[in-house]
Amino acid sequence: RKLSEPKMLQHQARPCGRPPFRQMVPHGLSALVVLALGSAVQAAPQKPICQLAEALVGSVDAHLSEWDGQIEIGLNTTMNCSMFLEFVYLSRDRIRMQLEYVRGNFTAEDEMFRAKGEEGGSTTWAMTHMSTAASLVSAHLHIHGVLSAARPHCLSENLQLLFLMSLRRLKSLLYGQLRHLWIIFQGTAELFRQGAGRWLTELVELFEADLRTMETIMVSWEPPADEHLFLEGKGQFNGSRPGPPLPVFRQREEGGIALSTIEVLRRDMFEEWNLHKPLLRALLRHVLPRDGHIADVCAGSGQAADFLNDTGLLTAYAFDPSSNIRLLSRGVVDFVQIHAEPVRLWRNFDLLMCLSAAEDFGAEGLDVWPQVWQNIESHATLGAVVSCGVGDVRQQVLRTAAAHAPKLQLDEKLSELLRGASGEDVCVFWRAADA
C-alpha cells in the first residue's frame, strides 16, 4: 500500500532530459564545456510533454496521498464500530457523488457536441470519463478491502453479504471497461459513446442501491457486545457478529452438504469453482447423447451446465441444494435437494450427473446415498455419472447404488476410460436394457 514509488521513479528515470550531474567533474577546458552545456540544458524551456507528464505525476501523487489518508482514518482504533461504519457509509457516498459528477459531465458535454451538429465527442474524450470512473471504483475497492479486513467484528452478516454482492457486480463492471477498450480498437465510436454512457449509469445506480441497502441494514444494527475489548487491543476475533448471535462462517450449511450463501458468493467472486472441463470434454465425446437432456444436480452456480449448453450438442439443466442458489444465480440454477427427500421434477432426463458427489455426500457420518440413488434412478432414462472417489467412499457409492438403484449398472470400462482422460474418479452407470 505504500505509495511513494511514483515520486521515486520520477527522480530516478528523469525522462525529460534533465539527468543529475553526479559524475566526477573534469578539469580544465573540458570542465568549462560541461558546465556551459549544463547551464544551457537547465535554462532551456521544458518540453510540453514533460510539463504534462509532471502534472500527471503530481495529480496521481495527490490522489494517492488522499487515499492513504482515508485508510489511516479508517484504521484509527479509537473509533468504535458505529463511527467506523458511518465512515464507510460516507466514503461510499462520496464515491457515488463523484461518479454522479463524472456521468453528468459526460452527458452534458455529449449533448453540447450534438447541439453543434457533431456526432458526439471522440472516443478519447469518452474514454477519459470512463477511466476516471474506473480509477475511483478501483481505489474504493482497495481501500474498503483493507478496512473491512481490519474491522471484521463490526460487520454483521447482512453487511458482509451486501459488500460481497457489491464486489461481484463491481468486478463485472470493471471487466466491462476492458470490453469498451476493445470497441475503441474496432473503430465503432458511436457504439462506444453509447456504451460508455450506459456503463457510467450502471456504476452510479449500483452505488445508490448499495447505500439504500446499507441504510436499511443499519436501522437494526447493534454494536458487538465485546467491542470495548477490541478498542483496548485485548479482543480476538472469534466469529461473533454485531446484534443477535449468528453462526461462525462455514463453507457448508447445516447438515454439511449444501454450500453456504457466503461460500457461493465467494467462489463466484474469486472464480474458485472447479469446472471439471477435461472431464466434461471426455463426457461429450464418450458418454453424453447428442440432442439429449442432461441434469446436473450438484451444479453450484451452473457453470458446467453453461459449458455444455454452449456446445449446442445437448440441453443441460442445473440444480443445486444450496438454499439461496436461485437468487444467487439469478434464476439460472434451481433449488433441489436430492439427498434430503424424494424429488419429483417436471420431467425425466437422459442422464443425471453430480461431479462433486464424493465430496458432497461422502463425508464421514453422512448417510444420504440411499436417497440420492433413489432420486437419480427415478429421473434417469439412460444412466448417470457421479464422482465416486476412492477407497471406502467408492465402496459406499457402489454398495448403495446396488441396493437402492438396482436398475443402474456400473460400466467399469467406460469409467476407467474417463478416469484416464480427466484424472478424476468418476463412475458411469447405465440403465439395464430390461429395466
Buried (B, 14 or more C-beta within 10 A) or exposed (E): EEEEEEBEEBEEEEEBEEEEEEEEEEEEEEEEEBEEEEEEEEEEEEEEEBEEBBEEBEEBBEBBEEBBEBBEEBEEEEBBBBEBBEBBBEBBBBBBEBBBEBBEBBBEBBEEBEEEEEEBBBBEBBBBBBEBBBEBBEBBBEBBEBBBEEBBBBBBBBBBBBBBBBBBBBBEBBEBBEEBEEBBEEEBBEBBBBBBBEBBBBBBEBBBBBBEBBEEBBEEBEBBEBBEEBBEEEBEEEEBBBBEEEEEBEEBBEEBBBBBBBBBBBBBBEEEBBBBEEBBBBBBEEBBEEEBBBBBBBBBBBBBBBBBBEEEBBBBBBBBBBBBBBEBBEEBBBBBBBBBEEBEBEEEBBBBBBBBBBBBBBEEEBEBBBBBBBBBBBBBEBBBBBBBBEEEBBEBBBEBBEEBBEBBBBBEEBBEBBBEBBEBBBBBBBBEEEE
